[in-house]
C-alpha cells in the first residue's frame, strides 16, 4: 500500500461534505483532483470507499469502517507537523521540577496538568527531594523550578522566588496515646513525648524532644503517629482527609490550648536562566490561585 496523506484528506472531506465537488471547494482543489485522489486510495487499499451508483457518493461498508481510522491518521499527522514546528520555532518545552518533602503535591500537580494542556509538547520530570536538595538542584540548573515550604535560606544569586500562599499545619497523634487522650495539649505535653520530624538539616530547629525519629515522607509520618510512635506536624487539610477516609482510624488532630494553628509560606523558586518566562508565569498564576483557594477553603483541597 502506497497511499498518501492528501488522499486520506480527500476521502475524509468527501465523506463530510457529501460530494466530491463540495470536497474540492473545501480543499481548494478541482473536483477531478479529489476524484483522482479517492480512486488512487481505493486502488491502493483494494476496496471501494464510495458507492457511486447514485447522484451523490455514499460510503460503502468498507468506507464506514475505514473512516474513523483515516481521522486517527490525520490527527496523528497534524500532531507530527505541530511537533516539528514547535521544535523549529523553539516552542517545545522541557520543565524539570523538584518539590521538598512535606509539601502536598496536589497543587503543583494541578499546575503542571494545566501546563500540559496549554503546552501539548511539554516534557520534563517531577521529583520529591529534601529541602536542601531543592535549592541545590535549582541553583545548579539541574531543575528549572522548585517548591519549598516554610523558612527560606539566603537566596542564591542565580535563583529567583515568589511566595505562592500559605498552608495551615496541625499536630496529630494516635487517639490511644497520652497526647491523643488529652482534651487540651500544651507545649510541655509535647516535649514529654516522642516527636516525628521530616529528615533534613533544618529539622533540628523544630525539635521539642531529644527522643525523635526522622522520616522523609508526610504519609509515613502520619502512619507512624497513628501507631503511637509519636506526634508530628502535618498539613491540616491532608490530616482531615486522611482521618475522614478512615485509612488511619487511630489518628487524631491535637487540640492545642496555648497555640493557634501554625501557617507556613509556600515558595516557588526558579533558576533565572530558565528562558521560558511564559511557562513560568502561567505556572505561577495557576499555583497562586490554587493555594489561595485551598487556604480559604480551610485546606480541604490538599
C-alpha positions in Angstrom: 0.0 0.0 0.0 1.4 3.4 -1.0 -1.4 5.9 -0.2 -0.5 9.4 0.9 -1.9 11.8 3.4 -3.5 14.0 0.7 -5.6 11.0 -0.4 -6.9 10.5 3.1 -7.8 14.2 3.4 -9.8 13.9 0.2 -11.6 10.7 1.5 -12.5 12.3 4.8 -13.5 15.7 3.3 -15.8 14.0 0.7 -17.4 11.9 3.4 -18.0 15.0 5.5 -19.3 17.2 2.6 -21.3 14.5 0.9 -19.9 15.0 -2.6 -16.6 15.2 -4.5 -17.4 18.7 -5.8 -18.1 20.1 -2.3 -14.9 18.4 -1.0 -13.0 20.1 -3.8 -14.3 23.5 -2.8 -13.5 22.9 0.8 -10.0 21.8 -0.1 -9.4 24.4 -2.7 -9.0 21.7 -5.3 -10.8 20.8 -8.6 -13.4 18.1 -8.3 -11.3 15.9 -10.7 -8.3 16.1 -8.3 -10.5 14.9 -5.4 -11.9 12.1 -7.5 -8.4 11.1 -8.6 -7.1 11.0 -5.0 -10.0 8.9 -3.8 -9.7 6.5 -6.8 -6.0 6.1 -6.2 -6.6 5.5 -2.5 -9.2 2.8 -3.3 -6.8 1.2 -5.7 -4.1 1.2 -3.1 -6.3 -0.3 -0.4 -8.1 -2.7 -2.7 -11.6 -1.7 -1.6 -14.3 0.7 -2.7 -14.8 3.5 -0.3 -17.8 5.1 -2.0 -20.8 3.7 -3.9 -21.0 6.0 -7.0 -24.2 4.5 -8.4 -26.4 7.3 -7.1 -26.2 11.0 -7.8 -24.2 11.6 -4.6 -21.4 9.2 -3.5 -22.4 7.1 -0.4 -19.9 5.4 1.9 -19.7 1.7 1.5 -19.4 -0.6 4.5 -15.6 -0.6 3.9 -15.7 3.2 3.7 -17.6 3.4 7.0 -15.1 1.1 8.7 -12.1 2.9 7.4 -13.3 6.5 8.0 -12.5 6.6 11.8 -9.1 5.2 11.1 -8.5 7.9 8.5 -9.4 10.5 11.1 -7.0 9.0 13.5 -4.1 9.0 11.0 -4.9 12.7 10.1 -4.9 13.7 13.7 -1.5 12.0 14.2 -0.2 13.6 11.1 -1.3 17.0 12.4 0.4 16.3 15.7 3.6 15.3 13.9 3.6 18.6 11.9 2.9 20.6 15.0 5.7 19.0 16.9 8.1 19.7 14.1 7.0 23.3 14.0 7.5 23.5 17.8 11.0 22.2 17.6 11.9 24.5 14.7 10.4 27.6 16.4 11.6 26.8 19.9 8.2 26.3 21.3 9.0 22.8 22.6 9.2 23.0 26.4 11.1 20.9 29.0 10.3 21.5 32.6 12.2 19.8 35.4 10.6 20.4 38.8 11.5 19.4 42.4 9.4 19.7 45.5 10.6 19.4 49.1 9.3 16.8 51.5 6.2 17.9 53.4 4.7 20.0 50.6 1.4 18.4 49.4 1.9 17.6 45.8 -1.7 18.3 44.6 -1.1 22.0 44.0 1.9 21.7 41.7 0.4 18.6 40.1 -2.7 20.6 39.1 -0.4 23.4 37.9 1.6 21.1 35.7 -1.6 19.5 34.4 -2.7 22.9 33.2 0.6 23.5 31.6 0.4 20.1 29.8 -2.9 21.1 28.4 -1.7 24.5 27.2 1.7 23.3 26.0 1.0 19.9 24.4 4.7 19.2 23.8 5.7 19.9 27.4 8.2 17.3 28.7 10.1 17.1 31.9 10.4 15.5 35.3 8.9 15.8 38.8 10.8 14.6 41.9 10.2 14.9 45.6 13.5 15.6 47.4 14.9 17.2 50.6 14.7 20.9 51.1 18.4 21.4 50.7 18.4 19.3 47.5 15.6 21.6 46.0 17.9 24.6 46.4 21.0 22.7 45.2 19.2 21.4 42.0 17.6 24.7 41.2 20.7 26.8 41.8 22.8 24.4 39.7 20.3 24.4 36.9 19.6 20.6 37.2 16.0 21.6 38.0 14.2 24.6 36.5 11.8 25.2 39.3 11.3 24.1 42.9 8.6 24.2 45.6 9.6 24.7 49.2 7.8 25.3 52.5 8.4 27.5 55.5 11.7 29.3 56.3 13.9 30.2 53.4 17.7 30.3 53.5 19.6 33.1 51.9 18.6 33.4 48.2 21.3 32.2 45.9 22.4 34.7 43.3 21.2 32.6 40.3 17.8 31.9 41.8 14.5 33.9 42.0 11.5 33.2 44.1 7.8 34.0 44.7 5.5 33.4 47.7 2.5 31.5 46.4 0.5 31.5 49.6 0.2 29.9 53.0 -0.7 26.4 54.3 -2.0 25.6 57.7 -0.3 22.9 59.8 -1.7 20.9 62.7 -0.3 18.3 65.1 -1.5 14.7 65.0 -1.0 11.7 67.2 -2.7 8.3 68.0 -6.0 8.5 69.8 -4.6 5.8 72.1 -1.5 7.8 73.1 -1.1 10.0 76.1 -1.4 13.1 73.9 -4.4 11.7 72.0 -6.4 11.2 75.2 -5.9 14.7 76.5 -8.6 17.3 75.9 -6.1 20.1 75.5 -2.4 19.7 74.8 0.4 22.1 75.9 4.0 22.6 74.7 5.2 20.8 77.9 3.0 17.8 77.0 4.6 17.7 73.5 8.1 17.9 75.0 7.5 14.8 77.1 6.5 12.6 74.1 8.5 11.4 71.1 8.4 13.6 68.0 8.4 12.6 64.4 10.2 15.1 62.1 11.0 15.3 58.4 14.6 14.5 57.8 17.0 17.3 56.8 19.3 19.8 58.3 16.5 22.2 59.2 14.6 19.6 61.3 16.7 20.4 64.3 15.1 23.9 64.9 11.7 22.4 65.3 12.6 19.8 67.9 10.9 19.8 71.3 12.1 16.4 72.4 15.6 14.8 72.0 13.9 11.5 71.5 12.8 11.9 68.0 12.5 9.9 64.8 13.1 11.1 61.3 11.2 10.3 58.1 11.2 11.8 54.7 7.5 11.3 53.7 4.5 13.0 55.2 2.2 9.9 54.9 4.8 7.8 56.7 5.0 10.4 59.5 1.2 10.3 59.8 1.1 6.5 59.8 3.8 6.3 62.5 1.8 8.8 64.5 -1.4 6.6 64.1 0.6 3.7 65.5 1.5 5.6 68.6 5.2 6.0 67.8 5.0 9.8 68.4 3.4 13.0 67.3 4.1 15.0 64.2 3.1 18.3 62.4 1.4 17.8 59.0 -0.8 19.9 56.6 -4.3 20.4 58.2 -6.2 19.6 55.0 -4.2 16.4 54.5 -4.8 15.3 58.1 -8.6 16.0 57.8 -8.8 14.0 54.6 -6.8 11.0 55.9 -8.9 10.9 59.1 -12.2 11.2 57.2 -11.1 8.3 54.9 -10.6 6.1 57.9 -7.3 4.9 56.4 -5.6 5.8 59.6 -8.6 5.5 62.0 -6.5 5.9 65.2 -5.1 9.3 64.0 -6.5 12.5 65.8 -5.7 16.2 65.5 -4.5 17.5 68.8 -6.2 20.4 70.4 -3.6 23.0 71.4 -4.9 25.3 74.1 -1.8 27.6 74.0 -1.1 28.0 70.4 -3.0 28.6 67.2 -2.6 26.5 64.0 0.8 27.2 62.5 1.0 28.6 59.0 3.9 28.2 56.6 4.6 30.1 53.4 4.8 28.2 50.2 7.5 29.4 47.8 8.2 28.8 44.2 11.9 29.2 43.2 13.4 29.0 39.8 16.7 29.3 38.1 16.9 32.7 36.4 18.5 31.0 33.3 15.1 29.4 32.5 14.2 31.2 29.3 10.5 30.2 29.0 9.0 33.0 31.1 5.6 32.4 29.6 5.6 28.9 31.0 6.9 30.2 34.4 4.3 33.0 34.6 1.5 30.6 33.7 2.6 28.1 36.4 2.8 30.9 39.0 -0.7 32.1 38.2 -2.1 28.6 38.5 -0.3 27.8 41.7 -1.2 31.1 43.4 -4.8 30.7 42.5 -4.8 27.1 43.8 -3.1 27.8 47.1 -5.3 30.9 47.8 -8.4 28.8 47.2 -7.0 26.0 49.3 -6.3 28.3 52.2 -9.7 30.0 52.0 -11.4 26.6 52.0 -9.6 25.5 55.2 -7.1 23.4 53.2 -9.7 21.0 52.0 -8.0 20.9 48.6 -4.8 19.5 50.0 
